[in-house]
């Protein structure tokens, strides 16, 4: 579980009224997106549902490592799986990135407009 104590001390405008569970979910999504291999897996899944055996081949990693990455992506709500006999198939969850997208949109809206720096009166100070 991520340390959420910083949320208690952050200004309300920065936190944008996130509850602890919302912050924890955003942290899980952020963690899932922080690894280049997981981003690659998401890229492959953007083409449609894939069998784990095919993902192993196209992503160039062993089944154990791939399973770990898929577990992180699934826990973040970014992918879902289904079983068919002994095979496992993974697909993107369309709404999985929605909370992160919404939070980043609100954060962008809350950001102050850029301010152009005033010209300094002292020659050579900057």
ZABALUM-655096 format. One record per residue (C-alpha): residue in three letters; x, y, z. Coordinates in steps of 0.5 Angstrom, whole numbers. Each point is the difference from the previous one (the first is absolute). Layout:
<rec><rest>ALA</rest><x>X</x><y>Y</y><z>Z</z></rec>
...
This chain:
<rec><rest>UNK</rest><x>0</x><y>0</y><z>0</z></rec>
<rec><rest>UNK</rest><x>3</x><y>7</y><z>-2</z></rec>
<rec><rest>UNK</rest><x>1</x><y>5</y><z>6</z></rec>
<rec><rest>UNK</rest><x>-5</x><y>5</y><z>-1</z></rec>
<rec><rest>UNK</rest><x>2</x><y>4</y><z>6</z></rec>
<rec><rest>UNK</rest><x>2</x><y>6</y><z>-5</z></rec>
<rec><rest>UNK</rest><x>-7</x><y>0</y><z>-2</z></rec>
<rec><rest>UNK</rest><x>-2</x><y>3</y><z>7</z></rec>
<rec><rest>UNK</rest><x>5</x><y>6</y><z>-1</z></rec>
<rec><rest>UNK</rest><x>-1</x><y>2</y><z>-7</z></rec>
<rec><rest>UNK</rest><x>-4</x><y>6</y><z>-2</z></rec>
<rec><rest>UNK</rest><x>-7</x><y>-2</y><z>-2</z></rec>
<rec><rest>UNK</rest><x>1</x><y>3</y><z>-7</z></rec>
<rec><rest>UNK</rest><x>6</x><y>-5</y><z>-1</z></rec>
<rec><rest>UNK</rest><x>-4</x><y>-6</y><z>2</z></rec>
<rec><rest>UNK</rest><x>-6</x><y>2</y><z>-3</z></rec>
<rec><rest>UNK</rest><x>-4</x><y>-4</y><z>5</z></rec>
<rec><rest>UNK</rest><x>2</x><y>-7</y><z>-1</z></rec>
<rec><rest>UNK</rest><x>-2</x><y>-5</y><z>5</z></rec>
<rec><rest>UNK</rest><x>5</x><y>-5</y><z>3</z></rec>
<rec><rest>UNK</rest><x>-3</x><y>-6</y><z>-4</z></rec>
<rec><rest>UNK</rest><x>0</x><y>5</y><z>-7</z></rec>
<rec><rest>UNK</rest><x>8</x><y>2</y><z>2</z></rec>
<rec><rest>UNK</rest><x>2</x><y>-8</y><z>1</z></rec>
<rec><rest>UNK</rest><x>-4</x><y>-2</y><z>-7</z></rec>
<rec><rest>UNK</rest><x>4</x><y>6</y><z>-3</z></rec>
<rec><rest>UNK</rest><x>6</x><y>-2</y><z>3</z></rec>
<rec><rest>UNK</rest><x>-1</x><y>-7</y><z>-3</z></rec>
<rec><rest>UNK</rest><x>-1</x><y>2</y><z>-7</z></rec>
<rec><rest>UNK</rest><x>6</x><y>5</y><z>1</z></rec>
<rec><rest>UNK</rest><x>4</x><y>-6</y><z>2</z></rec>
<rec><rest>UNK</rest><x>-2</x><y>-5</y><z>-6</z></rec>
<rec><rest>UNK</rest><x>1</x><y>6</y><z>-5</z></rec>
<rec><rest>UNK</rest><x>7</x><y>1</y><z>3</z></rec>
<rec><rest>UNK</rest><x>4</x><y>-6</y><z>-3</z></rec>
<rec><rest>UNK</rest><x>2</x><y>0</y><z>-8</z></rec>
<rec><rest>UNK</rest><x>-2</x><y>-7</y><z>0</z></rec>
<rec><rest>UNK</rest><x>-7</x><y>1</y><z>2</z></rec>
<rec><rest>UNK</rest><x>-1</x><y>5</y><z>-5</z></rec>
<rec><rest>UNK</rest><x>2</x><y>-4</y><z>-5</z></rec>
<rec><rest>UNK</rest><x>-5</x><y>-6</y><z>2</z></rec>
<rec><rest>UNK</rest><x>-5</x><y>6</y><z>0</z></rec>
<rec><rest>UNK</rest><x>2</x><y>2</y><z>-7</z></rec>
<rec><rest>UNK</rest><x>-1</x><y>-8</y><z>-2</z></rec>
<rec><rest>UNK</rest><x>-6</x><y>0</y><z>3</z></rec>
<rec><rest>UNK</rest><x>-3</x><y>6</y><z>-4</z></rec>
<rec><rest>UNK</rest><x>0</x><y>-4</y><z>-6</z></rec>
<rec><rest>UNK</rest><x>-5</x><y>-5</y><z>3</z></rec>
<rec><rest>UNK</rest><x>-1</x><y>-6</y><z>5</z></rec>
<rec><rest>UNK</rest><x>7</x><y>-4</y><z>1</z></rec>
<rec><rest>UNK</rest><x>1</x><y>-7</y><z>2</z></rec>
<rec><rest>UNK</rest><x>6</x><y>0</y><z>5</z></rec>
<rec><rest>UNK</rest><x>4</x><y>-5</y><z>-4</z></rec>
<rec><rest>UNK</rest><x>0</x><y>6</y><z>-6</z></rec>
<rec><rest>UNK</rest><x>1</x><y>5</y><z>5</z></rec>
<rec><rest>UNK</rest><x>6</x><y>-4</y><z>2</z></rec>
<rec><rest>UNK</rest><x>3</x><y>0</y><z>-7</z></rec>
<rec><rest>UNK</rest><x>-2</x><y>7</y><z>-2</z></rec>
<rec><rest>UNK</rest><x>3</x><y>3</y><z>6</z></rec>
<rec><rest>UNK</rest><x>6</x><y>-4</y><z>1</z></rec>
<rec><rest>UNK</rest><x>-1</x><y>-2</y><z>7</z></rec>
<rec><rest>UNK</rest><x>-1</x><y>-6</y><z>4</z></rec>
<rec><rest>UNK</rest><x>-6</x><y>-3</y><z>2</z></rec>
<rec><rest>UNK</rest><x>1</x><y>2</y><z>8</z></rec>
<rec><rest>UNK</rest><x>3</x><y>7</y><z>-2</z></rec>
<rec><rest>UNK</rest><x>-6</x><y>1</y><z>-4</z></rec>
<rec><rest>UNK</rest><x>-5</x><y>-3</y><z>5</z></rec>
<rec><rest>UNK</rest><x>3</x><y>5</y><z>5</z></rec>
<rec><rest>UNK</rest><x>-1</x><y>6</y><z>-4</z></rec>
<rec><rest>UNK</rest><x>-7</x><y>-2</y><z>-2</z></rec>
<rec><rest>UNK</rest><x>-2</x><y>-1</y><z>7</z></rec>
<rec><rest>UNK</rest><x>2</x><y>7</y><z>1</z></rec>
<rec><rest>UNK</rest><x>-4</x><y>3</y><z>-6</z></rec>
<rec><rest>UNK</rest><x>-6</x><y>-4</y><z>3</z></rec>
<rec><rest>UNK</rest><x>0</x><y>2</y><z>7</z></rec>
<rec><rest>UNK</rest><x>1</x><y>7</y><z>-3</z></rec>
<rec><rest>UNK</rest><x>-7</x><y>-1</y><z>-4</z></rec>
<rec><rest>UNK</rest><x>4</x><y>1</y><z>-7</z></rec>
<rec><rest>UNK</rest><x>-1</x><y>-7</y><z>-2</z></rec>
<rec><rest>UNK</rest><x>-5</x><y>-6</y><z>1</z></rec>
<rec><rest>UNK</rest><x>1</x><y>-7</y><z>-2</z></rec>
<rec><rest>UNK</rest><x>-4</x><y>-6</y><z>-1</z></rec>
<rec><rest>UNK</rest><x>1</x><y>-7</y><z>0</z></rec>
<rec><rest>UNK</rest><x>-1</x><y>-5</y><z>-6</z></rec>
<rec><rest>UNK</rest><x>2</x><y>-7</y><z>2</z></rec>
<rec><rest>UNK</rest><x>7</x><y>0</y><z>2</z></rec>
<rec><rest>UNK</rest><x>1</x><y>7</y><z>-4</z></rec>
<rec><rest>UNK</rest><x>0</x><y>7</y><z>3</z></rec>
<rec><rest>UNK</rest><x>-2</x><y>6</y><z>-4</z></rec>
<rec><rest>UNK</rest><x>1</x><y>7</y><z>2</z></rec>
<rec><rest>UNK</rest><x>-3</x><y>6</y><z>-3</z></rec>
<rec><rest>UNK</rest><x>0</x><y>8</y><z>2</z></rec>
<rec><rest>UNK</rest><x>-6</x><y>2</y><z>4</z></rec>
<rec><rest>UNK</rest><x>-2</x><y>7</y><z>-4</z></rec>
<rec><rest>UNK</rest><x>-2</x><y>3</y><z>7</z></rec>
<rec><rest>UNK</rest><x>6</x><y>-2</y><z>4</z></rec>
<rec><rest>UNK</rest><x>4</x><y>7</y><z>-1</z></rec>
<rec><rest>UNK</rest><x>-6</x><y>4</y><z>1</z></rec>
<rec><rest>UNK</rest><x>1</x><y>2</y><z>7</z></rec>
<rec><rest>UNK</rest><x>7</x><y>2</y><z>-2</z></rec>
<rec><rest>UNK</rest><x>-2</x><y>4</y><z>-6</z></rec>
<rec><rest>UNK</rest><x>-5</x><y>4</y><z>4</z></rec>
<rec><rest>UNK</rest><x>4</x><y>1</y><z>6</z></rec>
<rec><rest>UNK</rest><x>6</x><y>3</y><z>-5</z></rec>
<rec><rest>UNK</rest><x>-6</x><y>4</y><z>-4</z></rec>
<rec><rest>UNK</rest><x>-2</x><y>3</y><z>7</z></rec>
<rec><rest>UNK</rest><x>8</x><y>1</y><z>2</z></rec>
<rec><rest>UNK</rest><x>1</x><y>4</y><z>-7</z></rec>
<rec><rest>UNK</rest><x>-6</x><y>4</y><z>1</z></rec>
<rec><rest>UNK</rest><x>2</x><y>2</y><z>7</z></rec>
<rec><rest>UNK</rest><x>7</x><y>2</y><z>-2</z></rec>
<rec><rest>UNK</rest><x>1</x><y>7</y><z>0</z></rec>
<rec><rest>UNK</rest><x>1</x><y>4</y><z>-7</z></rec>
<rec><rest>UNK</rest><x>8</x><y>1</y><z>-2</z></rec>
<rec><rest>UNK</rest><x>2</x><y>7</y><z>2</z></rec>
<rec><rest>UNK</rest><x>5</x><y>3</y><z>-4</z></rec>
<rec><rest>UNK</rest><x>6</x><y>2</y><z>4</z></rec>
<rec><rest>UNK</rest><x>1</x><y>8</y><z>0</z></rec>
<rec><rest>UNK</rest><x>6</x><y>3</y><z>-3</z></rec>
<rec><rest>UNK</rest><x>5</x><y>2</y><z>6</z></rec>
<rec><rest>UNK</rest><x>2</x><y>7</y><z>1</z></rec>
<rec><rest>UNK</rest><x>7</x><y>-2</y><z>2</z></rec>
<rec><rest>UNK</rest><x>5</x><y>-1</y><z>-6</z></rec>
<rec><rest>UNK</rest><x>3</x><y>-7</y><z>0</z></rec>
<rec><rest>UNK</rest><x>-4</x><y>-3</y><z>6</z></rec>
<rec><rest>UNK</rest><x>-3</x><y>-6</y><z>-4</z></rec>
